[in-house]
Amino acid sequence: MTPAVCWTIAAIPGIVQSRAAAGKRVHLVDMYRALTLSDLADGVHRTPRATAR
């Protein structure tokens, strides 16, 4: 991952937390831990099997 991608990923929890603190209905789902490369049809999009989980 590039430094920009790492920075963006690291910033997401804080962004979600600030929106939630402002009363917005938001959820953060860590898809990095939920999926493996075999769950991705083209390296980006989920396979039907991964979506069904």
N, C-alpha and C positions, 0 to 999 in steps of 0.2 A: 504494500500500500504506500501511496505517496504521503508526504508530510501533510498535505492539504486534506487528504481523505482522513488520515488519523486525527487531525485537529477537528474536522467536522464531526466525526463519530464521537469524539470525546465531548464535544459541546452539546450534543443532543440531549442527554439527561438533564442538564441544567436548563435548557430551553423548555423542555417538557415540565420540569418542576416550577419554573417561573409562570408558565401558562396556567398550571393547576393552582398555584397560589393566588392567581388573579381570578379564580373562579371558573376557569374554562374546563370543560370535560375533555381531558386528554389521557392517553395511555401510551406507555412506552413498551414495546415488545422487542426483546433482544433476539432478532432473527439470526444473528451470527451464531448464537449458541444453539438455536433450534434446528438449523438446516446444515447439511453437509453438501459438498460439491455434487454428490450423486443425486441430491434432491433438486438440482438445477438443470433444466433441459439444455440450456445454452450458456451456462455460466452466470446467468442473470435471473432468468424467469423460472419459477417453480414448475416441476413436473405435476401432472394430475395426481399422482400418488402423494407427493408432498403437500399439495393443496388439500387433499382429503383428510390428512392427519389433523 
